[in-house]
Amino acid sequence: MAASGNNSPQGKKDRREQARETARLEREAQKKRDRRNKVFLQGGIGLGVLVVIAIIALVLVNLNQPGAPGPLNMASQGILFTGKSGAVTPTKTAGAPADGAATPTKLSSKNVAHITTYVDWACPVCKTFESSYATQIAQLVASGSATLEVHPIAILDNNYPGSRYSSRAANAAACVANFAPTKFLDAQTAFYDHQPAEGSSGLTNQAMISLLKNAGIDDPKITSCITKETFKSWVSSMTKKTTSTQSLVNPADGSLGTPTVFVNGKRWDNSTDFPTFIASAVPSLVGSPSPSPSPSN
């Protein structure tokens, strides 16, 4: 019987050739898949690297972005009061710059006591300073013998757990300076007079708004400013900048406490009463009429 075509030598040869061709085609297809996967892998890695680079760039840009602009009338990061026609009058300025850089106040005369205070409206010692000396300072300013520059900062949030009261109070100070600068000292007195106890949650935003209204400061813009905490970013950046300024920290402990008070660049160390310190810092005021004592509270 004759062999079938498939089992013939020629048939076996054709099958071998076909198998080799199939294997060759499979190898080429695998090579193409390998090259494609390599391209995808490299592209994926490259894309991932680009994404990481973009994220890092975004973080760096955000870190280098200036903070939100501060309030009007605080270009020096403080609000300045001078005497005008026998009254204590705020000095109007542009807003505090967004980059945190302050515009230093120029001293008008060495014969004037330039009083600069760094205070936290949540600070009990600041309250004591206010009750002891605010009336005398106001009289000196009104007479033209002194100027007063108040820098509200927020360093006591930890004393009011969970409420950030110190920061919110500093924001309220910024709101008043921005919208009602003539009422700033009234607001400061009201906050000290109704200062919540340390360890408490402090005053709510609504309580602060009511407190200001009772002190005659009733402005919808201030209400909105406190509710939205408009100057939150500025308070944070300004406080960090202030507390890290070497010329302001107490050399005794290397930190900035409140109140920190200077007269013509000289730090008051609380070793004498404040009027006596003013007289020593500005000798030309010794012959000036002494302000009447502040009433004790």
KAWO-V404845 format. One record per residue. N is the residue number from 1. SS is DSSP state (2 for helix, 1 for strand, 0 for the rest). PHI is phi in radians with two decimals (999 if undefined). PSI is psi as a letter, one per 20 degrees, with the letter a starting at -180 (999 if undefined). Layout:
n=N ss=SS phi=PHI psi=PSI
n=N ss=SS phi=PHI psi=PSI
//
This chain:
n=1 ss=0 phi=999 psi=p
n=2 ss=0 phi=-1.30 psi=q
n=3 ss=0 phi=-1.16 psi=q
n=4 ss=0 phi=-1.16 psi=r
n=5 ss=0 phi=-1.11 psi=h
n=6 ss=0 phi=-1.26 psi=h
n=7 ss=0 phi=-1.70 psi=j
n=8 ss=0 phi=-1.27 psi=q
n=9 ss=2 phi=-0.93 psi=h
n=10 ss=2 phi=-1.19 psi=h
n=11 ss=2 phi=-1.13 psi=g
n=12 ss=2 phi=-1.08 psi=h
n=13 ss=2 phi=-1.10 psi=g
n=14 ss=2 phi=-1.10 psi=h
n=15 ss=2 phi=-1.15 psi=h
n=16 ss=2 phi=-1.11 psi=g
n=17 ss=2 phi=-1.09 psi=g
n=18 ss=2 phi=-1.15 psi=g
n=19 ss=2 phi=-1.11 psi=g
n=20 ss=2 phi=-1.10 psi=g
n=21 ss=2 phi=-1.16 psi=g
n=22 ss=2 phi=-1.08 psi=g
n=23 ss=2 phi=-1.11 psi=h
n=24 ss=2 phi=-1.11 psi=g
n=25 ss=2 phi=-1.09 psi=h
n=26 ss=2 phi=-1.16 psi=g
n=27 ss=2 phi=-1.10 psi=g
n=28 ss=2 phi=-1.13 psi=g
n=29 ss=2 phi=-1.13 psi=h
n=30 ss=2 phi=-1.14 psi=g
n=31 ss=2 phi=-1.06 psi=g
n=32 ss=2 phi=-1.12 psi=g
n=33 ss=2 phi=-1.12 psi=g
n=34 ss=2 phi=-1.10 psi=g
n=35 ss=2 phi=-1.13 psi=g
n=36 ss=2 phi=-1.12 psi=g
n=37 ss=2 phi=-1.11 psi=h
n=38 ss=2 phi=-1.12 psi=g
n=39 ss=2 phi=-1.10 psi=g
n=40 ss=2 phi=-1.09 psi=g
n=41 ss=2 phi=-1.12 psi=g
n=42 ss=2 phi=-1.12 psi=g
n=43 ss=2 phi=-1.11 psi=g
n=44 ss=2 phi=-1.11 psi=g
n=45 ss=2 phi=-1.10 psi=g
n=46 ss=2 phi=-1.09 psi=g
n=47 ss=2 phi=-1.14 psi=g
n=48 ss=2 phi=-1.07 psi=g
n=49 ss=2 phi=-1.08 psi=g
n=50 ss=2 phi=-1.10 psi=h
n=51 ss=2 phi=-1.12 psi=g
n=52 ss=2 phi=-1.08 psi=g
n=53 ss=2 phi=-1.06 psi=g
n=54 ss=2 phi=-1.12 psi=g
n=55 ss=2 phi=-1.13 psi=g
n=56 ss=2 phi=-1.07 psi=g
n=57 ss=2 phi=-1.08 psi=g
n=58 ss=2 phi=-1.13 psi=g
n=59 ss=2 phi=-1.09 psi=g
n=60 ss=2 phi=-1.12 psi=h
n=61 ss=2 phi=-1.10 psi=g
n=62 ss=2 phi=-1.14 psi=h
n=63 ss=2 phi=-1.15 psi=h
n=64 ss=2 phi=-1.62 psi=i
n=65 ss=0 phi=-1.22 psi=p
n=66 ss=0 phi=-1.14 psi=q
n=67 ss=0 phi=-1.22 psi=a
n=68 ss=0 phi=-1.18 psi=q
n=69 ss=0 phi=-1.04 psi=q
n=70 ss=0 phi=-1.54 psi=a
n=71 ss=0 phi=-1.29 psi=q
n=72 ss=0 phi=-1.10 psi=q
n=73 ss=0 phi=1.21 psi=j
n=74 ss=0 phi=-2.39 psi=l
n=75 ss=0 phi=-1.07 psi=h
n=76 ss=0 phi=-1.56 psi=j
n=77 ss=0 phi=1.32 psi=j
n=78 ss=0 phi=-2.37 psi=r
n=79 ss=1 phi=-1.87 psi=p
n=80 ss=1 phi=-1.75 psi=p
n=81 ss=1 phi=-2.09 psi=p
n=82 ss=1 phi=-2.27 psi=r
n=83 ss=1 phi=-1.58 psi=p
n=84 ss=1 phi=-2.51 psi=o
n=85 ss=0 phi=0.95 psi=k
n=86 ss=0 phi=1.35 psi=j
n=87 ss=1 phi=-2.11 psi=q
n=88 ss=1 phi=-1.50 psi=o
n=89 ss=1 phi=-2.19 psi=p
n=90 ss=1 phi=-1.27 psi=q
n=91 ss=0 phi=-1.63 psi=p
n=92 ss=0 phi=-1.45 psi=p
n=93 ss=0 phi=-2.40 psi=r
n=94 ss=0 phi=-1.18 psi=r
n=95 ss=0 phi=-1.20 psi=q
n=96 ss=0 phi=-1.06 psi=p
n=97 ss=0 phi=-1.14 psi=q
n=98 ss=0 phi=-1.18 psi=h
n=99 ss=0 phi=-1.41 psi=j
n=100 ss=0 phi=1.49 psi=i
n=101 ss=0 phi=-1.32 psi=p
n=102 ss=0 phi=-1.62 psi=q
n=103 ss=0 phi=-1.72 psi=o
n=104 ss=0 phi=-1.03 psi=q
n=105 ss=0 phi=-1.34 psi=p
n=106 ss=0 phi=-1.43 psi=p
n=107 ss=0 phi=-1.30 psi=p
n=108 ss=0 phi=-1.40 psi=h
n=109 ss=0 phi=-2.84 psi=q
n=110 ss=0 phi=-1.23 psi=i
n=111 ss=0 phi=-1.54 psi=j
n=112 ss=0 phi=-1.95 psi=p
n=113 ss=1 phi=-1.42 psi=o
n=114 ss=1 phi=-1.60 psi=o
n=115 ss=1 phi=-1.65 psi=p
n=116 ss=1 phi=-2.11 psi=p
n=117 ss=1 phi=-2.07 psi=q
n=118 ss=1 phi=-2.01 psi=o
n=119 ss=1 phi=-2.29 psi=q
n=120 ss=0 phi=-2.11 psi=p
n=121 ss=0 phi=-1.13 psi=i
n=122 ss=0 phi=-1.69 psi=j
n=123 ss=0 phi=-1.63 psi=o
n=124 ss=2 phi=-1.07 psi=h
n=125 ss=2 phi=-1.20 psi=h
n=126 ss=2 phi=-1.12 psi=h
n=127 ss=2 phi=-1.06 psi=g
n=128 ss=2 phi=-1.12 psi=g
n=129 ss=2 phi=-1.06 psi=g
n=130 ss=2 phi=-1.08 psi=g
n=131 ss=2 phi=-1.18 psi=h
n=132 ss=2 phi=-1.43 psi=h
n=133 ss=2 phi=-2.22 psi=i
n=134 ss=2 phi=-1.04 psi=g
n=135 ss=2 phi=-1.13 psi=g
n=136 ss=2 phi=-1.13 psi=g
n=137 ss=2 phi=-1.10 psi=g
n=138 ss=2 phi=-1.08 psi=h
n=139 ss=2 phi=-1.15 psi=g
n=140 ss=2 phi=-1.12 psi=g
n=141 ss=2 phi=-1.14 psi=g
n=142 ss=2 phi=-1.06 psi=h
n=143 ss=0 phi=-1.40 psi=i
n=144 ss=0 phi=1.55 psi=j
n=145 ss=0 phi=-1.43 psi=i
n=146 ss=1 phi=-2.61 psi=r
n=147 ss=1 phi=-2.14 psi=q
n=148 ss=1 phi=-2.29 psi=p
n=149 ss=1 phi=-2.15 psi=o
n=150 ss=1 phi=-1.84 psi=p
n=151 ss=1 phi=-1.93 psi=o
n=152 ss=1 phi=-1.37 psi=p
n=153 ss=0 phi=-2.24 psi=r
n=154 ss=0 phi=-2.27 psi=n
n=155 ss=0 phi=-2.11 psi=j
n=156 ss=0 phi=-2.06 psi=k
n=157 ss=2 phi=-1.01 psi=h
n=158 ss=2 phi=-1.15 psi=i
n=159 ss=2 phi=-1.42 psi=i
n=160 ss=0 phi=-2.26 psi=m
n=161 ss=0 phi=-0.94 psi=p
n=162 ss=0 phi=1.33 psi=j
n=163 ss=0 phi=-2.06 psi=i
n=164 ss=0 phi=0.96 psi=k
n=165 ss=2 phi=-1.07 psi=g
n=166 ss=2 phi=-1.01 psi=g
n=167 ss=2 phi=-1.18 psi=g
n=168 ss=2 phi=-1.20 psi=h
n=169 ss=2 phi=-1.18 psi=h
n=170 ss=2 phi=-1.15 psi=h
n=171 ss=2 phi=-1.12 psi=g
n=172 ss=2 phi=-1.06 psi=g
n=173 ss=2 phi=-1.06 psi=g
n=174 ss=2 phi=-1.13 psi=h
n=175 ss=2 phi=-1.08 psi=g
n=176 ss=2 phi=-1.16 psi=g
n=177 ss=2 phi=-1.04 psi=h
n=178 ss=2 phi=-1.28 psi=g
n=179 ss=2 phi=-1.80 psi=h
n=180 ss=0 phi=-2.53 psi=m
n=181 ss=2 phi=-1.03 psi=h
n=182 ss=2 phi=-1.19 psi=i
n=183 ss=2 phi=-1.78 psi=j
n=184 ss=2 phi=-1.05 psi=g
n=185 ss=2 phi=-1.17 psi=h
n=186 ss=2 phi=-1.11 psi=g
n=187 ss=2 phi=-1.12 psi=g
n=188 ss=2 phi=-1.06 psi=g
n=189 ss=2 phi=-1.08 psi=g
n=190 ss=2 phi=-1.10 psi=g
n=191 ss=2 phi=-1.16 psi=h
n=192 ss=2 phi=-1.20 psi=g
n=193 ss=2 phi=-1.11 psi=h
n=194 ss=0 phi=-2.07 psi=k
n=195 ss=0 phi=-1.18 psi=p
n=196 ss=0 phi=-1.27 psi=q
n=197 ss=0 phi=-1.19 psi=q
n=198 ss=0 phi=-1.09 psi=q
n=199 ss=0 phi=1.65 psi=i
n=200 ss=0 phi=-1.52 psi=a
n=201 ss=0 phi=-1.54 psi=j
n=202 ss=0 phi=1.29 psi=a
n=203 ss=0 phi=-1.58 psi=q
n=204 ss=0 phi=-1.26 psi=r
n=205 ss=2 phi=-1.02 psi=g
n=206 ss=2 phi=-1.15 psi=h
n=207 ss=2 phi=-1.16 psi=h
n=208 ss=2 phi=-1.16 psi=g
n=209 ss=2 phi=-1.09 psi=g
n=210 ss=2 phi=-1.12 psi=h
n=211 ss=2 phi=-1.05 psi=g
n=212 ss=2 phi=-1.18 psi=h
n=213 ss=2 phi=-1.08 psi=g
n=214 ss=2 phi=-1.17 psi=h
n=215 ss=0 phi=-1.61 psi=j
n=216 ss=0 phi=1.51 psi=j
n=217 ss=0 phi=-1.99 psi=n
n=218 ss=0 phi=-2.15 psi=n
n=219 ss=0 phi=-2.42 psi=p
n=220 ss=2 phi=-0.98 psi=h
n=221 ss=2 phi=-1.20 psi=h
n=222 ss=2 phi=-1.21 psi=g
n=223 ss=2 phi=-0.98 psi=g
n=224 ss=2 phi=-1.12 psi=g
n=225 ss=2 phi=-1.09 psi=h
n=226 ss=2 phi=-1.28 psi=g
n=227 ss=2 phi=-1.08 psi=g
n=228 ss=2 phi=-1.49 psi=i
n=229 ss=0 phi=0.87 psi=l
n=230 ss=0 phi=-0.97 psi=h
n=231 ss=0 phi=-1.79 psi=k
n=232 ss=2 phi=-0.98 psi=g
n=233 ss=2 phi=-1.11 psi=g
n=234 ss=2 phi=-1.14 psi=g
n=235 ss=2 phi=-1.02 psi=g
n=236 ss=2 phi=-1.11 psi=g
n=237 ss=2 phi=-1.19 psi=h
n=238 ss=2 phi=-1.18 psi=h
n=239 ss=2 phi=-1.12 psi=g
n=240 ss=2 phi=-1.07 psi=g
n=241 ss=2 phi=-1.14 psi=g
n=242 ss=2 phi=-1.15 psi=g
n=243 ss=2 phi=-1.25 psi=i
n=244 ss=0 phi=-1.79 psi=j
n=245 ss=0 phi=-1.38 psi=o
n=246 ss=0 phi=-1.05 psi=h
n=247 ss=0 phi=-1.25 psi=i
n=248 ss=0 phi=-1.73 psi=h
n=249 ss=0 phi=-1.25 psi=q
n=250 ss=1 phi=-1.28 psi=o
n=251 ss=0 phi=-1.07 psi=h
n=252 ss=0 phi=-1.23 psi=h
n=253 ss=0 phi=-2.27 psi=i
n=254 ss=0 phi=1.27 psi=j
n=255 ss=1 phi=-2.34 psi=r
n=256 ss=0 phi=-1.86 psi=o
n=257 ss=0 phi=-1.83 psi=r
n=258 ss=0 phi=-2.16 psi=q
n=259 ss=0 phi=-1.37 psi=q
n=260 ss=1 phi=-1.89 psi=p
n=261 ss=1 phi=-2.27 psi=p
n=262 ss=1 phi=-2.14 psi=q
n=263 ss=1 phi=-2.21 psi=o
n=264 ss=0 phi=0.88 psi=l
n=265 ss=0 phi=1.46 psi=i
n=266 ss=1 phi=-1.74 psi=p
n=267 ss=1 phi=-1.38 psi=p
n=268 ss=0 phi=-1.43 psi=p
n=269 ss=0 phi=-1.80 psi=j
n=270 ss=0 phi=1.18 psi=j
n=271 ss=0 phi=-1.41 psi=i
n=272 ss=0 phi=-2.27 psi=r
n=273 ss=0 phi=-1.19 psi=q
n=274 ss=2 phi=-1.15 psi=g
n=275 ss=2 phi=-1.01 psi=h
n=276 ss=2 phi=-1.13 psi=h
n=277 ss=2 phi=-1.12 psi=g
n=278 ss=2 phi=-1.01 psi=g
n=279 ss=2 phi=-1.09 psi=h
n=280 ss=2 phi=-1.33 psi=h
n=281 ss=2 phi=-1.37 psi=h
n=282 ss=0 phi=-2.28 psi=n
n=283 ss=2 phi=-0.99 psi=h
n=284 ss=2 phi=-1.14 psi=i
n=285 ss=2 phi=-1.51 psi=i
n=286 ss=0 phi=-1.04 psi=h
n=287 ss=0 phi=-1.45 psi=i
n=288 ss=0 phi=-1.31 psi=q
n=289 ss=0 phi=-1.01 psi=p
n=290 ss=0 phi=-1.36 psi=p
n=291 ss=0 phi=-1.18 psi=q
n=292 ss=0 phi=-1.20 psi=q
n=293 ss=0 phi=-1.07 psi=q
n=294 ss=0 phi=-1.29 psi=q
n=295 ss=0 phi=-1.16 psi=q
n=296 ss=0 phi=-1.36 psi=q
n=297 ss=0 phi=-1.89 psi=999
//
